[in-house]
Amino acid sequence: MYSREIDGRVLTLSASGWTYRRTFVLYDFETESIWYHLEGTDGLTCISGVYADRKLGEIGSVMTRWNTWKADRPNTKYLEFGSKEPKP
């Protein structure tokens, strides 16, 4: 997981349509920059564009199943596809 913030700006990241070494290459809509996790580095590196050679930092994450997450965090809310309000 990576932060989407750089220089006080929040980027909208999406898959670019390319992969390299089985990893998605990302694209940000705001600057049309290309982002990739370079092996042996922390964060997501801008490999082309406005933020070339700059990084988006890593943020903590947990890989788990929904039932485990919900049992550990019963107050979690989520959005169901097509819904406009969080579900309890």
Order of alpha helices (4+ residues) and beta strands (2+ residues): beta-beta-beta-beta-beta-beta-beta-alpha
